[in-house]
Amino acid sequence: MLDGFARSITYLRISITDRCNYRCRYCMPDGGIEKCAHEDICSLEGLRDMAAAAVRCGVKKIRVTGGKPLVRRGAVDFCHMLSEIPGVEELCVTTNGSLLKEFAQPLRDAGVTHLNISLDTLNEERFRAITRLGTLQDTLDGIEAAERAGFAKIKLNCVLLGGVNDDEIADFVDLTREHPWQVRFIERMPMGCGKDFGTYLPSQAVLDRCPELEAVSHDGVAACYRLPDAKGTVGLIAPMSHAFCAECSRIRITADGKLKPCLHSDAEITLRGLSGEELEQAIRRGILMKPERHHMDETGVTETHRGMFAIGG
């Protein structure tokens, strides 16, 4: 389906929980968050029905997010439900990797085709400082488990945090020499705690520090580069310095059953409680509500009241 600006909407990001086993400083406040009550979170069957309705509206790719989705009981079964929806061509999961040692193979068996793994540092002490609760080795073990399970297209997501992890840019790029991964550097967005942790660093900083990178292609919203003879690639995602709104193909559904046409807009449509044609029509209305662009590059702030943990990263 086309939105009001003739963009084809084919990508759904669906959150199944606002909870996470980490407390990353750019995502959650020191005191934690006020979690959604259990009764306010949609059932997995209800979220599956919303996803199926979105597929009938033209969605072909679904990404399961959180919080961190694997902390919700039944996450693997939910992925299997999604994989059985006719018309789903790609099924992806975003995770911090800490639980993949247990869940990588079950996710693969459930029909998940792609994994994105959040990893903002390769230094154990810094990892603990950023995540507050996590250990680097758990994530590294999770990446290995994902490879053993047969995930061929692993993407590592690294948020660029000036003064925090920018001294590791070259180390992350070097990972692609021997591993067929895509290491993705993502500009920090002024959302929630993100605006107060580290300084904003444009994606151009990666190219400035690694001038040997050669442009190769685009992968969705990521501009891709490669080191000579490297097995993997480097992706740059620049929502601030090079907004990709004109090519945006995505909508989001939150764990409490709200359709968000745009990550940075406060506009939402309630889907919970709807079914059949009524549900599908609500999704179509949401797609037509999608704004032309965000204005973070002009205002320096997002318009949404939700943190990323409550939307789905």
N, C-alpha and C positions, 0 to 999 in steps of 0.2 A: 504494500500500500504506500502511496505517496502522501507526504505531509503537505502543509500549506505552501511550502517553498520548493515543491517538486523533488524532495529528497526521498529516496526509497528506504523505508524503515524495515530492516531485515534482522535486527540484532536486539535481543532482549537480555538484560541483566536482571536476575531475580534473586533477591536476598531471602534467606530462610531463617536468619536470626540476627539480632543486634549484639550478640555476645561473642566474646573472644577470650582466648586463654593468654593473650598478651595485653599490655597496656601501653602501646607505642606512644611516645611523647607528642608526635605530630598528629595523633588521632584521638587520644583520650586524655582527659584532665587528670591531675594528680590524684584526686579523690575518687576516680572511677566515674561511672555513669549511672544514671537512674534507668535501670533495665526495664524494658517493656514487661508488663505482667503477662503471665502465661496465657491468660484468656484473651489478651490483645493480639497475640501472634496467630497468624493463620495456620490452619492445619496444612500438612504437606499435601494432602489430597486437594485442598482448596487452591493452593499455589499451583499444583499441577494443572488444575482446570483453567486457571488464569493463563498459564503458559500455553496450553492447547488452544485457547481462544486467540492468543497473540499469533500463534502459528497460522491460524485460519485467516488472520489479517495480513499475512505475508512474512512473518518472522521465520528465518531459516537457521539462525545461530542463537544458542542460549548459553549464557554464562551463569553459573551458580555462585553466589557470593554470600557474605555475612554483613557485619561481624566476620567471623570465620566459620564457614558452613559446617566443617567437620565436627564442631563442638555440639551440634544439634543431633540428638538421637534420631536415626532414620535417614541421615543425609545420603548414604549410599543407596538405599531403597528409593529415595526421591530421584536420584540421578537415573536409576533404572526406569522409573516411571516416565521421565522426560525422554529417555532414549527411545521409548516405544511410541512416542507421538509421531504420526505420519507427517513427513515434511521437515523434520529436524535433521539438518545436515552436519552441524557441528555442535558438540556438547562440551563445554569447558567448565573448569572449576578454578577459582582463585583461592589460594591458601597460603598461610605462612610456612607451610612445610613441616611443622613440628609433629603432626600426627600422620604423616604420609608413610612412615615406617610400618604402621598398622594398616593404613587405608589405601595405599597406592594400588595394590593388586585388586582389591574389591572394587575400587572406582573404575579401573580398566575393564574388569569383568562386567560392570554395570552399564558400559557403553560410553563412558567419558572418553573423549578423543584428544583433548588438550588440557595441559596444566599450566597455570601461571603461579609462580612461587615468589612471595615477597622476601627480599633479602637486601637490607640497606647497608650492611657492613660485613667485612670478612674478618673483623677483629672481635675476639670473644668478649673482652671487657666492654668495648663500645656497643656490641650487640646487646649485652645485658643493660647498659645504660639507656639505650634507645627503647628497648621493649619492656624494660622493668622486670619482666617475669621469665623471659625466654633464655634458651641456651643455643649458641651457634651450632653446636654439634647435632642437636636434634634436627635442625633444618638441613644441614649437610647430609645427615643420614636419610632424611626424607627425599632429597634430590636423588640420592643413589637408589632408593627404593623405587622411585618413579621410573628411573632408567631400567631397572631390572623388570619392572612390570610391563615394559614395552612402550612407554610414552616417548615418541620420537620428537615431538615438537614441544620441548620444555622452554618456557620463558621465565626469566628471572627479572622481577620488577624492583628497581632501585630508585627510591625517591631522592632527588638531588637536594641536599641540605648543606648550604654554605656554612663553613666553619664547623661542620660536624663530620661529614663523610666525603667531602670533595677531594681530600687528599688520597682517596682510594679509587678515583675514577680509572686510572691506568691499570690498577690491579683487576678491577671488574672487566675492563676491556680485554685484558690478557686471558681471562677465562675462556674466551671464544677461540683462542688459538688451538686448543686441544679438545674442546667440547662442542658438540653441534647444537648449542643452545643459542637463544636470542637473549642477550642481556639488554634490558630496556631501562633507560634513564628517563625518569618522569619528573617534570618540573613540579615543585611544591606549589599547591594551590592555597589561597587564603581562606581556608575553611576550618572552623572550630579551632582546635589547638594548633593546627598547621601553621597559622599565621604568626605564631609566637615561638616556634621552635626552629632554630637554624635561620639562615638568611636565604632569600630567594636567589637561585642560581639558574640562569637560562641554559637551555640545552646546548647552546653554542659553546659553552665552556668545555663540553666533552670533545668537540672537534678542535678547539684551541689547544687542549692538552694532549690530544692524540691525533696529530696532523696526518699520520699515515693511514687513517681510516678513509676508505673510498666508498662513495655513494653507490648503492646497488639497486634499490627499489623502494617501494612502500609496502608495508604490511598493515592494512587497515589504517589507523591513525598514526602509526609509527613510520618515520623516515628511517630507512635501514642503511647501514654501512658495514663494511667488512675490512678487516686487516688482510693484507696480502697472504694468501695460502691458509687462511684461518678456516676452521671447520664450522664455526658459528658466525653469528652476525650481532651487530649492535643496533638497537632501535632507540630513536629519540622521540619522546612524546612531549609536545610543547604546548599545553593548553593556554599558557600565558603569552609567550613570545610569538607563537605561530598558531593561533586558534584554528581548529579544524571544524568549526561549526558548519561551514558550507557543505562538508562531506559527511556530517554526522548521520548515522543510520540507526541509532539506538534509542530505546526507551528502557525504563527501569520500573520494576515492581518491588516494593518494600515488603519486609516480613509481616507488617501489619496490614498489608493488602491495599496499598496506595500506588497508583500509577503515576510516575513522575516522567513527563515528556522530556524534561531537561534536568540534568544534574544540578545546575546552578539556578534554577527557578524555584520559587516556592509553590508554584501551581501543582496541584495534585488532584487526582480523581479517585474516589473510593470504589474499589472493586469488590471488597469483601461483602458477601451476602447476595451478590449477583450471580446469575447462571444463564446458560444458553444464549439466546439472541441478545438479551439485555446486557450480558457480560461483554459479548463481542462488540456491541454498539458503543459501550463505554470506552473500550480500548480504541476504537476508531475515533471517537471524540477526542481522546487524549492525544492521539497521533496528530490530529488536525490542530491541537493547541500548541504543538511544539514551536517555541519561538525561533526566530531567525538566527539568533546568536546570543551568547552571554556578553557581559560588559565588564568582566574582571580586569581586562587589560586597561580599561579606562578608569574604573572606580577603585580597583585594588581590593574589592570585597565580593563575596558571593551573595546571592539573593536568597538562598535557601536557609531555613532555620535548622535543618538537620545536619548533624555531623556525618562524616563518611561511614562510621560504624552503623548508623541508622539508615543509610541509603544502600550501601553495598559498594565496596571498593573495586 
